[in-house]
Amino acid sequence: MYKKLVRYDKWNFAEVDPVALRRTAAKLRDEIVRKVSETADIYSFYSVTLPVLDAAIRGDIVNSLDLDELHFVSGNYYHDKQEGTLPPEYDAEFQSAVSEFTVTAEALSLEETEDVIIDGVTYGWLEFEEEGDWPDNVKYC
């Protein structure tokens, strides 16, 4: 793990942790392929989410994503999760993989950060993963 000064952008940070993003994308991709039938994909994980996951795994995503703007996870999925009506294949392990990926892709900090203001722009010190940190040196699993 290493600390990096990252610019704050709206309500999240401007860049993602590429190692954590690749790890969480691979985990969610595995969950989708293992548990969701492509022919019965009611939340569009294959058509909408998988292309984003593949881009993350390739390392093509460096800036944070805004779920509200890009809708890379279906709003219907979140509605049904909130209502407690998700089909059984969307179990706790699946839901955890979705949450881990979206928090990482949106570059949201799970802990309070030390703000630094440079020329009127707010930055924060964030911890980024290095290859090999997982799982022993990572705070949030």
Salt bridges, closest charged atoms under 4 A:
ASP9 OD1 - ARG7 NH1 3.71
GLU15 OE1 - LYS4 NZ 2.57
GLU31 OE2 - ARG34 NH2 2.29
GLU31 OE1 - LYS35 NZ 2.71
ASP54 OD1 - ARG29 NE 2.63
ASP60 OD2 - ARG58 NE 2.76
GLU69 OE2 - LYS10 NZ 3.10
ASP80 OD1 - HIS79 ND1 3.17
ASP91 OD1 - LYS35 NZ 2.88
GLU93 OE1 - LYS35 NZ 3.33
GLU100 OE1 - LYS27 NZ 3.04
GLU111 OE2 - LYS139 NZ 3.20
GLU127 OE2 - LYS139 NZ 3.66
GLU129 OE2 - ARG23 NH2 2.48
GLU131 OE2 - ARG22 NH2 2.59
